[in-house]
Amino acid sequence: MANETPDPKDPLGAIDTPTPRRKPKPEVTTIGGRELKPSTLMMGHGYDAALSEGSLKPPIFLTSTFAFENAAAGKRHFEGITGKRPGGAEGLVYSRFNGPNQEILEDRLAIWDGAEDALCFSSGMTAIAILILAACNTGDVIVHSGPLYAASEGFVAKVMAKYGVRYVDFPAGASPEKLDEVMAKAKAMAEETGGTVPLIYLESPGNPTNALVDIEAVRDARDKHFSADTTPIAIDNTFLGPLWQRPLDHGADLVVYSLTKYVGGHSDLVAGSVSGGKKWIDAIRALRNTMGGIADPNTAWMLLRSLETVELRMQRAGENAAKVCAFLKAHPKVEGLGYLGMIEDARQQDIYDRHCLGAGSTFSLFIKGGEAECFRFLDALKVAKLAVSLGGTETLASHPASMTHLSVPEGRRAELGIADNLVRISIGIEDPDDLIADFEQALEAV
Ligand SMILES: *Cc1c(COP(=O)(O)O)cnc(C)c1O
């Protein structure tokens, strides 16, 4: 928290926080009035080759600290860092705050979501934890959708509880009436303990069921009970972003990613990010400056390479998933699919039509039977790999009830629809007919 005594009207803290920046550079984002698309901007945006000996690609800046031009410049930077002078530091200072690779990455990440600014972190969970810690004070109440990624749910329910922060949750897909009720309840709870509702935290689609949250309805309920200036809506967009869902267009204020998944996309790094309005981002940056948790330069560089192909990879994975799901749906050993391209619920379909630009490539496969049948299927796969995680170039399959969600109590698992016969599949960019052949022979083993 930036302030000693946080202003309840500005729950994420003071906004006159450090914003270390490289020297300003000219940016080409339009040509003759035409706005360049993200896929074009990924090749150069935020990088000036003249600052790096003309190197076409950004070098990896392995340094812990940055030399000041002179003592007066050093003083000015620190005046910016400490908030003595508004506007932040005018150059790079120290690598816990930022570095060239991370700043280029942040500039490019912001483009995908149409955000003012972005921050990168050493993991998705670091991003989520720092976002939540920056927002909350003792006595506050977080409103969140369910299910959340298991570690996010644990962070809110167990870690934040230690600091006197409570939560109210609602099921993804909740109706406007239910959302209205939940906000009113959270407001009353916060008033009892002298706190506020400083954050509404969503995850959509939920993991592993693919249940969608109606972001627009959440925004309307927020606006009725709270103010957009005090109660931001943050959403974990890991499953569909950045290509298939743009939450800032639908009323969210902050977008969170595990960059480990689709954005990194090669199952070879761990990182996270938060994008959104400058007001919120600056406050989260202040806590990151204090705690650390920024992505390292090498990981940031790898992500710059990943971003050049993110659209290509996600498009191909999405096309592959549609073909694989068409095959699986018709198979006699398959009970059903939790795939956003084949929604059966009218309310979920309505949310999908308003919010989503594609069905993604991660889905649930319900095999007729239970754990034993799923294990036989998983053990027979030859192309798809048996591993948790998602969004990589390779197809992965896992069994949530006995793996990622084993720690979730059985009753809660049932409530969330995490059945014993559910296999989660993340489709990669292999040849789709090879994938279908693999699933066909694995289903024969069931
Ligand atoms: C993986 C994941 C996270 C956590 O990200 P890490 O990079 O593993 O810390 C958070 N949310 C969702 C939806 C995820 O899939």
Ligand as a Chemical Component Dictionary entry (heavy atoms), coordinates in Angstrom:
data_LIG
# 
_chem_comp.id                   LIG 
_chem_comp.type                 NON-POLYMER 
_chem_comp.pdbx_formal_charge   0 
_chem_comp.three_letter_code    LIG 
# 
loop_
_chem_comp_atom.comp_id 
_chem_comp_atom.atom_id 
_chem_comp_atom.alt_atom_id 
_chem_comp_atom.type_symbol 
_chem_comp_atom.charge 
_chem_comp_atom.model_Cartn_x 
_chem_comp_atom.model_Cartn_y 
_chem_comp_atom.model_Cartn_z 
_chem_comp_atom.pdbx_ordinal 
LIG C1 C1 C 0 -2.416 -21.165 -14.265 1  
LIG C2 C2 C 0 -3.459 -20.219 -13.836 2  
LIG C3 C3 C 0 -3.209 -19.262 -12.836 3  
LIG C4 C4 C 0 -1.903 -19.194 -12.082 4  
LIG O1 O1 O 0 -0.873 -18.833 -12.911 5  
LIG P1 P1 P 0 0.683  -19.230 -12.623 6  
LIG O2 O2 O 0 1.380  -18.598 -13.772 7  
LIG O3 O3 O 0 0.750  -20.728 -12.601 8  
LIG O4 O4 O 0 1.021  -18.632 -11.307 9  
LIG C5 C5 C 0 -4.220 -18.384 -12.525 10 
LIG N1 N1 N 0 -5.416 -18.440 -13.135 11 
LIG C6 C6 C 0 -5.699 -19.351 -14.091 12 
LIG C7 C7 C 0 -7.037 -19.359 -14.731 13 
LIG C8 C8 C 0 -4.729 -20.273 -14.470 14 
LIG O5 O5 O 0 -5.023 -21.190 -15.410 15 
# 
loop_
_chem_comp_bond.comp_id 
_chem_comp_bond.atom_id_1 
_chem_comp_bond.atom_id_2 
_chem_comp_bond.value_order 
_chem_comp_bond.pdbx_ordinal 
LIG C1 C2 SING 1  
LIG C2 C3 SING 2  
LIG C2 C8 DOUB 3  
LIG C3 C4 SING 4  
LIG C3 C5 DOUB 5  
LIG C4 O1 SING 6  
LIG O1 P1 SING 7  
LIG P1 O2 DOUB 8  
LIG P1 O3 SING 9  
LIG P1 O4 SING 10 
LIG C5 N1 SING 11 
LIG N1 C6 DOUB 12 
LIG C6 C7 SING 13 
LIG C6 C8 SING 14 
LIG C8 O5 SING 15 
# 
